[in-house]
């Protein structure tokens, strides 16, 4: 009789534990949904934080990816910012990633008005796969959009016009290309301004730019891709001091992540290098820095990692999907 009591008690405890784990799992997943209040002020929202090939990444059987392939509830998106111009009921997308469908849906939901389920403009930084290939979903095989304003520098504009399938988007007027110029502001409204600026990077098919996004009250720097800070003509520390937020390239935490590639060919600033470079900034200045654009191997993708905790303890921030920043 005692054995049966222990058996039933154990069974009840197991069922209770299972339910609690399920609730906990749902709570975590819930943080990555769009079930949030509409945004009421001009804002930036993080729509993705991963490097071009995403996380998990194709062909990766390391611990950083293996468990993600088997968990359909975990969906990390490729790096992108959304801007909500609530004063004019418009939305803008920075980068057209392979996750563009889900990312535009997030923006539409947060705007709270589904009269336009697309966006009012797209800004592209450069011609690497995670930053422009989402444009393919604007073509006739998918949404067949009508004249989406797409802001590009001269070289990438030429790339789109003269190479398929992008040239078909131009020909069919799914997108309308607007040429932008280095350090020349694009005035989107009375209170929203975007300025591109050239940065050094691997420019096989296009130049590479970052963007300064100026809202009614605050300004942000967006540099998802750049080579080592010392290769840039500008002083990143001085540029940080001019803005309220600085979303900066954090592709690799250190040089030990990739053991099958020549790191000199992908010379992003390592996070540990950036931490060293910015260590003398005041806490207020360090807190402006929000690391983004993480390779699938980067431990900063995991909020519970020792490296994530260390970065936060030093006063810096780490971009997470659905984070919001008032402009």
N, C-alpha and C positions, 0 to 999 in steps of 0.2 A: 504493500500500500504506500509506504514511504517513497519507494522508487517511482511509482506513478505520479506522486505529488511533485517530486523533483523534475520528472519528465515534463509535466504540464507547465510548471513554473519556468523551466528553461525555454519551452516553446513560446510562452507569452513574452519573455524577455527578448527572444530572437525577433519576434514579430514587431515588438515595440522599437527595437534597434533599427530594423529594416525601414519602418515608417519614418523614423527620425532622420535616417541617412537620406531617404528620398526627399524629405522636406528640405534638408540642408542643400542637397544637389539642386533642387528646383530654385532655391533662394539664390544660389550662385548663378545659375543660368538666367534667372530673372534680371540680374544686373546687366546682362548683355542684350536685353530686349528693348523695344521702343516704347514700352509701357511707362511713359513718363509724362509729366505735365508739358503742355506746349510752352515754347520759349516766348517771353513777352518783351524782351529787349534785344537789340542787335547783338549777335553773339557768334562766336566760333564754336563749332562742335567737332570733336574728334570722331571721324568715321572709320578710321583704320590706322594701325600702327606698324604693320609688318613690312618687311622689305619686299621688293617686286614679286618674288616667286611665292610669297605667302608662308603661312605656318599652319599646318605641317607643309613641308616642301617636298615636291616630287622626288622620288628616289631615295629619300632619307629614311634610314632604319635605325638612327640613333635614338637615344632615350628622349631627346627633345621633341621628337615627332611621333614615335611609334604608338604611344598611348592616344595621341590626338586622332590618328587615322581611325581608331576603333571607337571614338566617342563623337557621335554625330551632333551632340549638343554643344560642343565647343567649336565656335566658328570665329577665327581671327581674320580680320580683313586687312587688305593691303593699304598702305599709308594714304590717307586723304583727309583734308579738312573740308567741312561745310561751313558756309557763312550764311546766316539768316539775317536779312535786312527787314526786320519786322516793321519798320516805319513805312516801307513801300511794298510789303507783302511779297518779297522776292527772295530767292535762294540762289547761292552760287557754290560751285564745286571746284575745289582745288585738287587736281589730278583726276584722270579718267582711268580708274583701275579695273582689273578683271572683276572686281566686286561691285561695280557701279550700280547694278540693279538694287541690291540690298542697301547700298549707301544713299541712293536717291530716295528710297522708301523711308529711311530714317529721317531725312531732311523734310520730306513731305509731312510725315507724322508730327514732327516737332513744330512745323509751321502751323499746323492745325487747320489748313485750308487745302482741300483736294481738288480745287478747280484747275490747278496746274500740277500734275503729278510728275513733272520733269523738273528741270532747273532753268534759271534765267541766264546762265552763263557758266562756262567752264574755263578754268585757267590751267595750262599745262606747263610743267617745269622743264621737261626734256624728253627725248625719244628713247627711253629705256622701258622695258615691257610693262612694268607695274604702273607707269605714270601716264600712258596714253592708250593702251590697247583696249580699254573699256569703251572707247569710241565706237568699236565695231557693233556694239549693241544698239547704236542709234540708227543703223542702216535698215534696209528693207526686209532683211531676214528677221529683224526683231521689232523695235518700236517704230521705225520709219519716221523719225522725228522731222519737224519742220523748222529749219533755220535756227538751230540752237547756236547762239553766239559762242564762239570758241576762240580764246585769246592765246596767241602764239607769237613767239619771236620769229624773225625772218627765215632762218634756216629750217626750222621745223615746219613752218608754213609751206615752204617749198617742198619739203619731204612729203607732206600730206597731199599736196597738189599733184605730185608727179609719181607717186607710188601707190599701187593698189594694195589693199582694198580701200585705203583712205581716200584716194582720188574719187572713188565712187560716191563717198559721203559728200564730198565737195560738189561734184557734178549734179547730184540729185538734191542738193541744198538741204540735206539732213543737218549739216552744220554750215555756219557762215564764219569763215576765218577772219579774225580781226588782228592785224599786225600790231604788236606792241614793241616798244623800244626800251633799251637799257636806261634806267633811271627816269623814265618818263611816266608820270602818274596816269592812271586810267580812272576817270571820274564816273563811278557807277550811280551815285546819287549825291544829294547835297551833303550827306554825312558819311559816305562810304567811298574810299579811295584805295586803289591797288597799284603798287609800283613794283615793276620787275627790276632785278639787278643781276648782272652776270656773276657766276661763280665758277671756279675751275673744277672740271669733272671730265670723265671720259666722253668726249663729244663726237662719237662716230657718225651720227646722223643729224645731230642738231647741237645748238648751243645749250647751256644749262643755266637756268635762273633760279633764284629764290624770290620770294615776294614779301613786300611790306604791306600789311593790311591795316588801314587806318579807319577806325570807326568814329562815332560821335564823341567818345570819351577816352578810348584807349587804342593802342597800336600794337600790332604783332609782327614778328619776324618769322618767316617760314622757310627753312633751309633743310629739306629732307635729304638732299644729296650734295656732297661737296668732297673734294680731296682734302688733304691735310690743311689745317687752319693756316699754316705758314705759307701755303701756296696762293692764298687769296691776297689781293692787293689791299683789301680793307682790313682793319683791326677788329676782329670779332668782339673783343671786350668793349670797345667803344660803341659798336653797333648795338650791343645788348643794353648799354646804358641809355640809349635813345628810345627804347620801347618798353612796353609793359609786360609782354610775353615774348619768349624766344623759343620757337619749336625747332630743335637742332638735330642734325644727323647723328644717330647713335647706332649705326648699322652693326658694328662689332663691339663687344665689351672689351676684348683684348685680342692679341694676335694668336692666341692658342686655340681659338674656336675652330678654325679651318685648317685641317692638316693635309688637305689634298689640293690646295690652290696656292698659287704664288701671290702672297698678300701685296706685293709691290704693284700688282696689276689691278688691285681693287683698294686704292689707298684712302679709304675713309678715315676720318679721325676716330681712333678708338675711344671708347667711353673713358677708360682710365687716363688717356692723354688729355681729354677735355676736363676731367675732374682736376687734374694737376694744373692745367692752364687757368682754370677759373677759381682755384682754391683761395686766392687772395681777395676775391670780390667780397663785398659785405653780404651778410645773410639776405638782405633785401634784394640785392642784385642776383645772387645765386638762385633765389626763389623764383626769379623770372624764367629761368632755364627749364624747359620741358623737353626731355629727351624723347625722340620718336624715330621711326624707320628702323625697326629691329630685324636683323637676320634671324632665321629660324633657330639658329644656335645660340642666340643672345640670351643670357639668363635674366635680363630685365623684362622679357616677355612674361616671366613667372612672378606675380606679385609677392609670392611667399619666399622667393629666393634670397639667399644671403646677400647677393650683389644688389638686389632691389632695395633691401633694407639699408644697406650701406650708403647707397646713393641718396636715399631720402633723409637719412641721419645727417648727411652733410649739407642739407638745405636745398638740394635740387629736387626737381619733380620728374615724374615719368608719365608719359601720355598713356591713357587707357581709353578704350572705345567708349563713347558717349560722354566723356568729360566735356564740360562747357565752360566758356570763358567770355564774359561780357565785354563788348566793344564800346 
